[in-house]
Amino acid sequence: MLNIIHMAINILFNVLEYAIFIDVILSWVYRGRGNTLIDILHIFTEPFMAPARKIHEKLIPSTMLDFSPIIAYFMIVVLRYLVNALLGIFV
């Protein structure tokens, strides 16, 4: 049972990583806000991207490159590690 939960959580984190990647690609290609699918994508990525933008602004203010997706990806990796460690305790 715990193995199924572990797999489901890893799939969720994979989906979040791909969603951030898709969000980055679409930010280069499509700049509109009227698309429903992009709005749904932002619902999933914004809880990670907003804190990453704040961290980015504090560490490297006013840069031309946006490193917030990299910071958000790092946050997801750390969160995945913590959740897997907590699940490992219950095994």
MODELLER restraints for C-alpha pairs under 7 A, 6 or more apart:
rsr = mdl.restraints
at = mdl.atoms
rsr.add(forms.Gaussian(group=physical.xy_distance, feature=features.Distance(at['CA:13:A'], at['CA:76:A']), mean=6.98, stdev=0.5))
rsr.add(forms.Gaussian(group=physical.xy_distance, feature=features.Distance(at['CA:13:A'], at['CA:80:A']), mean=6.79, stdev=0.5))
rsr.add(forms.Gaussian(group=physical.xy_distance, feature=features.Distance(at['CA:16:A'], at['CA:45:A']), mean=6.95, stdev=0.5))
rsr.add(forms.Gaussian(group=physical.xy_distance, feature=features.Distance(at['CA:17:A'], at['CA:73:A']), mean=6.46, stdev=0.5))
rsr.add(forms.Gaussian(group=physical.xy_distance, feature=features.Distance(at['CA:19:A'], at['CA:41:A']), mean=6.63, stdev=0.5))
rsr.add(forms.Gaussian(group=physical.xy_distance, feature=features.Distance(at['CA:19:A'], at['CA:45:A']), mean=6.57, stdev=0.5))
rsr.add(forms.Gaussian(group=physical.xy_distance, feature=features.Distance(at['CA:20:A'], at['CA:45:A']), mean=5.97, stdev=0.5))
rsr.add(forms.Gaussian(group=physical.xy_distance, feature=features.Distance(at['CA:20:A'], at['CA:69:A']), mean=6.68, stdev=0.5))
rsr.add(forms.Gaussian(group=physical.xy_distance, feature=features.Distance(at['CA:48:A'], at['CA:72:A']), mean=5.33, stdev=0.5))
rsr.add(forms.Gaussian(group=physical.xy_distance, feature=features.Distance(at['CA:49:A'], at['CA:68:A']), mean=6.34, stdev=0.5))
rsr.add(forms.Gaussian(group=physical.xy_distance, feature=features.Distance(at['CA:49:A'], at['CA:69:A']), mean=6.50, stdev=0.5))
rsr.add(forms.Gaussian(group=physical.xy_distance, feature=features.Distance(at['CA:49:A'], at['CA:72:A']), mean=5.63, stdev=0.5))
rsr.add(forms.Gaussian(group=physical.xy_distance, feature=features.Distance(at['CA:52:A'], at['CA:68:A']), mean=4.87, stdev=0.5))
rsr.add(forms.Gaussian(group=physical.xy_distance, feature=features.Distance(at['CA:52:A'], at['CA:71:A']), mean=5.48, stdev=0.5))
rsr.add(forms.Gaussian(group=physical.xy_distance, feature=features.Distance(at['CA:52:A'], at['CA:72:A']), mean=5.36, stdev=0.5))
rsr.add(forms.Gaussian(group=physical.xy_distance, feature=features.Distance(at['CA:53:A'], at['CA:68:A']), mean=5.07, stdev=0.5))
rsr.add(forms.Gaussian(group=physical.xy_distance, feature=features.Distance(at['CA:56:A'], at['CA:67:A']), mean=6.58, stdev=0.5))
rsr.add(forms.Gaussian(group=physical.xy_distance, feature=features.Distance(at['CA:56:A'], at['CA:68:A']), mean=5.91, stdev=0.5))
